[in-house]
Amino acid sequence: MSSAVAELHHYLQTSIKNNHGTTVEIGSPSALESLQQLRTTNDPSFLFIRSLMELFAQSSGQNGNVSMDPGKREQFLFHCSLGVRDTTLMNFGSVYPIHYCRMVRDFLLHVGLMLGGNSGAILSLRNGANSQLPLPYSNVVAMSCLGGAAALWKRDGWGASSAAVGHANANCDALMIILKAAAPNLTVFHEHSSCGQLFSFLESLILRPIQNSNSSWMEQQHSKMACHFLSCLIGELGGGLASGASVNTAARYNLPMEFHRLASLCFEKSSSQTPTNSPSKQLHLQSAGLDDVLRIAMTALNGIVSNWSHVTPIAQSVISLTIDVLSWEFGLRAWDTRGTSIVQASISSLLRPPNRWSVYLIRPDFLGAVFGMYAQVRELAVGTKE
């Protein structure tokens, strides 16, 4: 067991009084209480991020020490990713300098993309090799990392007007060096204004296997997980009645409700087509937003309908993303702090997409992809019975 993971394991055994003298397992109530205590105290020894880096290095083939039970390793990965998200959000731009928080944000996205996929395998990063290592991970770990990255992008991207620079922190600077070593292929978006760069990166991941009939398994997995990340981002920024996850994690930001309302509105209004001199007193508009997610989803749908035979594994993720975009609750006034009751909001929460969306919505791509997916599922079901 590596050093940081060993420290975390020791912390679980000693932080809560164990009257029975038995080993505290990672998923037990005592362990969960200890993990919550560690989050509450802001993890002064950085056990969450250090353990996540070590476990990821093991999983990606950079570290030969894989003696931990696979099921226990998966649980450690899951709880460490949650701990990293919570402690980084609580200390964003204050205890933790903002450049460190941005690298953690990008690392969570990287881990989520690498560990994602239903087939239970990931790309080995060792020496840039394209080998695959069979691993028993479910998508729960990957989605936890992607959800954490989405929360941090909300905090620093579309909610950047509330961000502080933060003070210098030698521990954070040292961890950044280790982070780069743990993920040598890490894509880093240093500035909060790089939302457009993020979306360009995700768009290339999503469209590459759709536009290339000879795409690899790795490219298909990355396409699916990039769709899942955009769905996480929509859920985190939505704030409507259907976005229960974003409401449940709002307390982790340690910011007033107004921050969440403005971040949601900023995401809704921002676009790569927005003029740089667009007047706005309340919004810190970014170079990408909800309109761009719709454009990416519709472009992917068009490719799916045109080349259905080789993109079936990706189709479900793209369709789910499109549904999430089209379900954005414009009429609900997300995160509204003006006292509108839930009953009143539910009456007026009709989906009223802006007129600028008509160029994407008045086309058959979406229904064509949905019916195509239905036909494929039905064909597989009939084949199974035979």
Sequence and secondary structure as in RCSB ss.txt:
>XXXX:A:sequence
MSSAVAELHHYLQTSIKNNHGTTVEIGSPSALESLQQLRTTNDPSFLFIRSLMELFAQSSGQNGNVSMDPGKREQ
FLFHCSLGVRDTTLMNFGSVYPIHYCRMVRDFLLHVGLMLGGNSGAILSLRNGANSQLPLPYSNVVAMSCLGGAA
ALWKRDGWGASSAAVGHANANCDALMIILKAAAPNLTVFHEHSSCGQLFSFLESLILRPIQNSNSSWMEQQHSKM
ACHFLSCLIGELGGGLASGASVNTAARYNLPMEFHRLASLCFEKSSSQTPTNSPSKQLHLQSAGLDDVLRIAMTA
LNGIVSNWSHVTPIAQSVISLTIDVLSWEFGLRAWDTRGTSIVQASISSLLRPPNRWSVYLIRPDFLGAVFGMYA
QVRELAVGTKE
>XXXX:A:secstr
  HHHHHHHHHHHHSS  TT     TTSHHHHHHHHHHHHTT TT HHHHHHHHHHHHHTTS     S HHHHHH
HHHHHHHHHHHHHHHTBTTTB HHHHHHHHHHHHHHHHHH  TTSEEE  GGG   EEE    HHHHHHHHHHHH
HHHIIIIITGGG       HHHHHHHHHHHHH TT     SGGGHHHHHHHHHHHHHHHHH TT  HHHHHHHHH
HHHHHHHHHHHHH STT HHHHHHGGGG   HHHHHHHHHHHHH  TTS TT   SS    S  HHHHHHHHHHH
HHHHHHTGGGTHHHHHHHHHHHHHHHT  GGG TT  S   HHHHHHS      GGGHHHHSSSHHHHHHHHHHH
HHHHHHHHHH 
